[in-house]
Amino acid sequence: MRKPIIAGNWKMNKTPAEAKELVLALAETVKDADCDVVVCVPATNFAAVKEAAEGSNIKLGAQNVHFAASGAYTGELSADMLKACGVEYVVIGHSERRQYFGETDKTVNLRTKAAVAAGLVPIICVGEMKDEREAGYTDILVEYQTLMALHGLTEDEIKNVVIAYEPVWAIGTGLTATDEQANETIGVIRKAIERKYGKEVADTVRIQYGGSMNPKNVKGLMAQPEIDGGLIGGASLKAPDFTAVVMYNK
Ligand code: PGA
């Protein structure tokens, strides 16, 4: 069976000192978690988080990666640079990057391939806007985003990828997809992977839900058969909240 994975997405929050304090607290409170635990933090916090997470079950993640190995890309970080800092996971194609920074399905694919080639686990974000759901385009949109992101990877590589289904209207809004909506759309994503890459791949790849997931709604969402974890924004910034999400089954 698929091991759940719960990842915090800190976005543009926390200084190194604040990061250290949070991760030291979490190292105690999430140590008996049954899921994989990841914190995706600003690059300025890599060193502090790595040190604070030492000896714990908390893994370090980044929030983006460039697709070139090196060169004239001011402000960007390569996959090898992330690896060298102890990063193991990287969020790719978050809706905020798609909305505010011109991220496209094509660049998501390039970043995904670079991450995989370097041995990083990509957490690829897909999801529809409110008007797209209302117009009935959710399924074809998430299928397209997912298959475009995975294009060119081998079946074995895809098995190791994490997908995060994040309806854009649910991010940071306090609105959550219902348990059934989230389960259904994640099922659609899994079916699309199955059609293209076969059942074994589709049954192996982990697909998270993200969008205002919190201590109150985590149990219901995680009880759904298709949902293999969460990508947590707001609720990952405070130790008690993130602990409650990660320890949802305790
Ligand atoms: P949220 O963010 O939990 O604050 O809605 C989730 C995300 O953007 O990954």
Residues whose N, C-alpha, C, O or C-beta is under 5 A from the ligand:
A	BS01	PGA	N9 A170 I171 G172 T173 G210 G211 S212 M213 L231 I232 G233 G234 A235
